[in-house]
Amino acid sequence: MTDGCKKFLWGMAAGLAAAAFIKTDTFKKGCSKIVAGGLQLKDDAKEYFETIKEDAEDVKAEKK
């Protein structure tokens, strides 16, 4: 068996294992948690920067 053939077979085995893993509920729940966490982080950052913007506007208004 050639080296290229071995690599191909290992690739096929890894692809089949990944395809089986992707279909599991554990993987789907994990992805859902990651996406939810990312969305929460985005919302928190948006609120934080909005607060900073408001504070900067207040400082600017006080200087005038």
C-alpha contacts under 8 A as a table, 3 or more apart, distances in Angstrom:
res1	aa1	res2	aa2	distance
1	M	5	C	6.41
1	M	6	K	6.93
2	T	5	C	5.23
2	T	6	K	6.41
3	D	6	K	5.15
3	D	7	K	6.31
4	G	7	K	5.13
4	G	8	F	6.18
5	C	8	F	5.02
5	C	9	L	6.24
6	K	9	L	5.15
6	K	10	W	6.18
7	K	10	W	5.10
7	K	11	G	6.05
8	F	11	G	5.02
8	F	12	M	6.17
9	L	12	M	5.02
9	L	13	A	6.19
10	W	13	A	5.09
10	W	14	A	6.11
11	G	14	A	5.09
11	G	15	G	6.03
12	M	15	G	5.06
12	M	16	L	6.16
13	A	16	L	5.21
13	A	17	A	6.16
14	A	17	A	5.09
14	A	18	A	6.08
15	G	18	A	5.09
15	G	19	A	6.07
16	L	19	A	5.07
16	L	20	A	6.20
17	A	20	A	5.16
17	A	21	F	6.17
18	A	21	F	5.01
18	A	22	I	6.07
19	A	22	I	5.25
19	A	23	K	6.62
20	A	23	K	5.47
20	A	24	T	7.02
21	F	24	T	5.48
21	F	27	F	6.87
22	I	27	F	5.88
22	I	28	K	7.28
23	K	27	F	7.18
23	K	28	K	7.47
24	T	27	F	5.47
24	T	28	K	6.55
25	D	28	K	5.03
25	D	29	K	6.00
26	T	29	K	5.20
26	T	30	G	6.05
27	F	30	G	5.05
27	F	31	C	6.16
28	K	31	C	5.15
28	K	32	S	6.18
29	K	32	S	5.01
29	K	33	K	6.24
30	G	33	K	5.17
30	G	34	I	6.28
31	C	34	I	5.08
31	C	35	V	6.17
32	S	35	V	5.20
32	S	36	A	6.04
33	K	36	A	5.07
33	K	37	G	5.99
34	I	37	G	5.09
34	I	38	G	6.16
35	V	38	G	5.04
35	V	39	L	6.21
36	A	39	L	5.15
36	A	40	Q	6.15
37	G	40	Q	5.07
37	G	41	L	6.10
38	G	41	L	5.03
38	G	42	K	6.19
39	L	42	K	5.03
39	L	43	D	6.26
40	Q	43	D	5.11
40	Q	44	D	6.13
41	L	44	D	5.09
41	L	45	A	6.08
42	K	45	A	5.16
42	K	46	K	6.12
43	D	46	K	5.06
43	D	47	E	6.28
44	D	47	E	5.20
44	D	48	Y	6.15
45	A	48	Y	4.98
45	A	49	F	6.14
46	K	49	F	5.33
46	K	50	E	6.09
47	E	50	E	5.05
47	E	51	T	6.23
48	Y	51	T	5.18
48	Y	52	I	6.37
49	F	52	I	4.92
49	F	53	K	6.09
50	E	53	K	5.02
50	E	54	E	6.20
51	T	54	E	5.12
51	T	55	D	6.16
52	I	55	D	5.11
52	I	56	A	6.14
53	K	56	A	5.10
53	K	57	E	6.19
54	E	57	E	5.06
54	E	58	D	6.17
55	D	58	D	5.01
55	D	59	V	6.25
56	A	59	V	5.12
56	A	60	K	6.15
57	E	60	K	5.00
57	E	61	A	6.10
58	D	61	A	5.07
58	D	62	E	6.16
59	V	62	E	5.12
59	V	63	K	6.33
60	K	63	K	5.30
60	K	64	K	6.73
61	A	64	K	5.39
